[in-house]
Amino acid sequence: MDAQIDMTARHRQIERSAASWLARRDAGGWADRQQSALDAWLAEDTAHRVAFLRLEAAWNEAARLKTLAAGAGHGQVPARGAWADSPYFASPLGSPRAVAGHTRTARASRGRRRHRPLLAGAAAALLVVAALAGGLLWRNSNHVERAAWSTLLGAQQVVHLADGSTATLGSDTELRMAFSRHERALELTRGEAYFDVAHDTSRPFVVNAGGYHVIAVGTRFDVRRDTDGLRVVVTRGLVRLQSARDPAPAATMLPSGSIALVDGGNVVVRHIPLDRAMEYLSWRDGYVVFHGTPLAQAIDEFNRYNARKIVLADPSLDGLRVGGNFRLDNSTAFVRLMQQVFPVRVEQRTDGIVLSRRGNPNTAH
């Protein structure tokens, strides 16, 4: 009995989601990102495809009947939706052509009926479809769509969000979502994520992290949460950064090419060329780029992606500066290079790699 209740609840949720997708698509302003998100949702489960196609078929049929009721000829009947050619079409009736044949046969049979019952049927069908879609959307008006994702150490994941946005999760990252009709809210509880936000002025896109709100409408930006701070990198559009704790927060506006570093209650903003800002996102391709970066900071980057940690045993090595491009999954090559270039002694241990100073302490770069 419990299993049956669970299946019924799941079926209703799928029907509501399908109605929401259909209404958003037919409302106008549909872009490639939204279509990609819809395709991803359809690909997740056969039940998603069946529910969506069933509702879309009813919607399209109602449009046809409405046109006939208005006195239009057969040549003016609206075409079916793009789903007929979609690779996700998996109707039990067979291929789109088989379905079209089935529809033509049914239409020929209906053509032999009297026109008055047809008009009455058209009105009834329109009322049924309108009530179904309207009822589902009304129930969804206060609905909050929730989901959560996490990645393991050294892993990445690209998430297609329901609004057409995407989030790329970095190593050891957790992201939670709570989308409503008024706001697209996410929480970055740990790690780093890059967001490509679909434009929607009616619903701000808000990432909550480390006591701050990172707010956008349609833009691209990266948020990284560390144990002692927060970093925001904006590569397109405009982002607003404001404290979540302050009852009357002062907003910091971050245009493209901005890097905001948050440490406690202090916010420091730098504006750099866009190509330099993009280097902060090279982790998506498995690389890290250093430009005169302190050795301790460079080591932290590698430790974010590798289980075998690098330990800087001598604080005097902090002053060494590192430059170059390195693969994040090859900390061994990085350590070997540090040993060749700097006065660094490397000790390989079972639990990690320890770096200490060798030679004259005054020979540091």
Secondary structure, 3 states (H helix, E strand, C coil): CHHHHHHHHHHHHHHHHHHHHHHHHHCCCCCHHHHHHHHHHHHHCHHHHHHHHHHHHHHHHHHHHHHHHCCCCHHHCCCCCHHHHCCCCCCCCCCHHHHHHHHHHHHHHHHCCCHHHHHHHHHHHHHHHHHHHHHHHHHHCCCCEEEEEECCCCCCEEEECCCCCEEEECCCCEEEEEECCCCEEEEEEEEEEEEECCCCCCCCEEEEECCEEEEECCCEEEEEEECCEEEEEEEECEEEEEECCCCCCCCEEEECCEEEEEECCEEEEEECCHHHHHHCCHHHHCEEEEEEEEHHHHHHHHHCCCCCEEEECCHHHHHCEEEEEEECCCHHHHHHHHHHHCCEEEEEECCEEEEEECCCHHHCC
